[in-house]
């Protein structure tokens, strides 16, 4: 399986252990984490033309990814 850019552990290596712990101990974090990774995979597939997407949809997915990443980061830095 190829590496998908913008994986949380790769973007925030200093929080890798905390990410793993929160995925199992915090249901809200786990839900946000799964939503982030789903939209991240969708963006990656669109960017690599595996699933071509229109510009407006691509921008909407990127905005959603940023929003989720910001929410996850806020939890990680508490």
C-alpha positions as CSV (number, residue, x, y, z in Angstrom):
1,X,0.0,0.0,0.0
2,X,1.4,3.4,-0.9
3,X,1.9,6.2,1.6
4,X,-0.9,8.7,1.7
5,X,0.3,12.3,2.3
6,X,-0.9,14.2,5.3
7,X,-1.2,11.2,7.7
8,X,-1.5,12.6,11.2
9,X,1.4,10.7,12.7
10,X,3.7,11.8,9.9
11,X,2.5,15.5,10.1
12,X,2.7,15.5,14.0
13,X,5.4,13.0,14.9
14,X,5.9,14.5,18.3
15,X,2.3,13.4,19.1
16,X,2.4,9.9,17.6
17,X,2.1,8.2,21.0
18,X,-0.7,10.5,22.1
19,X,-2.6,9.9,18.8
20,X,-2.5,6.2,19.4
21,X,-3.6,6.6,23.0
22,X,-6.5,8.9,22.2
23,X,-7.8,6.7,19.4
24,X,-8.6,4.1,22.0
25,X,-9.5,6.2,25.0
26,X,-11.4,9.2,23.6
27,X,-14.5,8.3,21.4
28,X,-14.7,11.9,20.1
29,X,-11.1,11.9,19.0
30,X,-11.5,8.5,17.4
31,X,-14.5,9.7,15.4
32,X,-12.7,12.8,14.2
33,X,-9.6,10.7,13.4
34,X,-11.6,8.3,11.2
35,X,-13.4,11.2,9.5
36,X,-10.0,12.9,8.8
37,X,-8.5,9.8,7.4
38,X,-11.5,9.1,5.2
39,X,-11.4,12.6,3.6
40,X,-7.6,12.5,3.4
41,X,-7.8,9.3,1.4
42,X,-10.5,10.8,-0.8
43,X,-8.3,13.8,-1.5
44,X,-5.3,11.6,-2.2
45,X,-7.3,9.5,-4.7
46,X,-8.5,12.6,-6.4
47,X,-5.1,14.2,-6.5
48,X,-3.6,11.1,-8.1
49,X,-6.4,10.8,-10.6
50,X,-7.5,7.4,-9.2
51,X,-10.9,9.0,-8.8
52,X,-10.9,12.2,-10.8
53,X,-12.9,15.0,-9.1
54,X,-14.1,18.4,-10.1
55,X,-12.3,21.5,-8.8
56,X,-15.2,22.6,-6.5
57,X,-15.5,19.2,-4.9
58,X,-11.7,19.0,-4.5
59,X,-11.6,22.3,-2.7
60,X,-14.5,21.3,-0.4
61,X,-12.7,18.1,0.5
62,X,-9.5,20.0,1.2
63,X,-11.4,22.5,3.4
64,X,-13.0,19.6,5.3
65,X,-9.6,18.0,5.8
66,X,-8.1,21.2,7.2
67,X,-11.1,21.7,9.5
68,X,-10.7,18.2,10.9
69,X,-7.0,18.5,11.2
70,X,-7.3,21.7,13.2
71,X,-9.8,20.1,15.5
72,X,-7.6,17.1,16.1
73,X,-4.5,19.3,16.7
74,X,-6.5,21.3,19.2
75,X,-7.2,18.1,21.2
76,X,-3.6,17.0,20.9
77,X,-2.2,20.2,22.2
78,X,-4.5,20.4,25.3
